[in-house]
Each structure stands twice: as structure tokens, then as C-alpha cells.
């Protein structure tokens, strides 16, 4: 934002004020600032963006073909989101890309995305449901069309991948932060006396500042619940781990590729809340001036900072695994800080779905 210096305080240059010598320059500078501010204000307007060359209307753009890709990789894991990029090629070979991850000029509102198995939002982000049973053995797909060019479309298969770092979190909630103490009130200044040698009088004493109140203690962190983990093996040329994790009435399922994928199960105790700061003590009032001057009041004591809340306890974790899954247990990571050591039990675990 431009700021203008009042003419009344403009410096003088020689014997001539700046007002007379540079008024024209100031006017030009003001016009530049106002123009820039107007452009910034209109930057969110699609019409202005098109006129500035920042965006294009596909309805007014010749198109030979379009293609789609996932720049983060060809596949998507359950529960994952991935940006989609559409490449538009004109008859002259000129290439345009979509806005967002593609950092291009093509607007998503000029395209229509029809997804299968995945979902897609209006910004070209595709998402796969967390439950692996929904996508198990299937391939996701998107079809992109251009409503203004009905004969143009692109299809993209999206394989479902399981070499992903999944996280299952049953940790306790962190404790609430303690509130800060109230500041003490400042003391009042002493009354004025007299320093007249012929009629001296003492100044009054300033009153003491009051003490600040103590900060409240932080709340304790929540304990994590016990967690039961079951691991089965889906055998085959490319074995996968079927995993269920259950706690507090909730069950979550995962399909993990042990060749590059992991599952981290967390049952950490919640962190204790930070104690509130003690309130500042009030300042003592100044002694009044006189003969003699009054004494200043005492500063109040600052309040004590609150104590941090205690951390919650980690939940117990019991892992029951099928003997065939044992060689791949390194893909299962466990974390239960402030809790007992995890327990591993080997027994037959049938397919989980």
C-alpha cells in the first residue's frame, strides 16, 4: 500500500519546497500505486487473469488432444490424496497445463472429471477411501472431458498401491494448557508535597503494587487405550499383509506391502498440558515530590508459573500374527510411550476379509 507524505511536512530543497518542484512526480507515483493496487484487487477475477495471460478459456482455445497424469507417481494408496495434472496440446503443438500442481493456465472449471473408485474435487485432487476392502483387487480410473470440446477426452488408470507408510494412531489426547495468572494492579502515586523552602511539606508515600496470581497447572495427558493388532498373510507372488488394529470399540484395516510399505501403530500417552504463566506483580506507586519526597511503594510479587500436567500412560499393544506372516513383521512398527512393552503372540490368523 502506498503512503503519502503530507505536503505540510515535506522537506525543502534549496529555497524551494518539494511541493512546488516535485508535485508532478508525486502525482505520477500515486497513479502507479493506485494502478498496482487495482490490479492486485482484481487478481482474483477470472476475466482479468485471462486478459493478463495468467489463465485461458478452453472454450476459446483450439485443442488437438489432452492427457492426464499423477505427478506424485502412477498409483495411490488407501486413504491417500494425490493431485491430478491435465496436459492440453493444441494443433500447433503448444502445450498448456492445469492450474494447481500443474502450475499452468488451464482452469479446472473448464474440465469435467468423472472418477471411478476414487473421488475427485474441483481442484483436481483425487482421493481413495481408507478401507482397503473397497479397493482390494481393483484399479481406480478417471475420465477427463472438455465440455466445450465434446470430442476431446482422456482416460487414466490409477493402480492401487500398498508400499506406503500407513499410520494407525490410538494415542491419548494432550492435556489442556493451564491459563495464565492475572497481573497485579499497580500502586497509586503519592500525593504531591511542597519544595518551597519557606513552606515545605513532605510528599505522600506511593502505595504498594498487588501480587500477581499464580498460573494454573496444565491438565494431565489422556491415557491411551489397549490395542489389539492381528496380522495375516495373503500369500502369492507378491505377498501382502492384512492387518487389523482395534481399540476403544474402533477397528481399522490395512493392506501393507512389506516390500517398501510399513504400518506404524501408535498408542502413546498424551502429553501433559503446559502450565500457565504466573501473573506479573503490580508496580509500586511513585512517592510524591516534596520536602522530603515520599517513599515509592513496593512492587508486587509475580505469581508462580503453573506446573506442567503429567503425561498420559501408553496403552498396551498385543500383536497376534500368523506363522506365515512372521518373516514380514519388520514392516509393523509399534509406539506406546509411557506404556508396557508390546506383546507378540504367534497363532493361526485366518484372512481378515
Buried (B, 14 or more C-beta within 10 A) or exposed (E): EEEEEEEEEBEEEEEEBBEEEBEEEBEEEEEEBEEEEEEEEEEEEEEBBBEEEEBBBBEEBEBEEBBBBBEBEEBBBBBBBBBBBBBBBEEEEEEBBBBBBBEBBBBBEBBEBEBEBBBBEEEBBBBBEBBBEEBBEEEBBBBBBBEBBEEBBBEBEBEBBBBBEBBBEBBBBBBBBBBBBBBBBBBBBBBBBBBEEEEEBBBBBBBBBBBBBBBBBBBBBBBBBBBBBBBBBBEEEEBBBBBBBBBEEEEBBBBBBBEEBBBBBBBBBBBBBBBBBBBBBBBBBBBBBBBEBBBBBBBBBBBBBBBBBBBBBBBBBEBBBBEBBEEBBEBBBBBBBBBEEBEBEEEEBEEBE
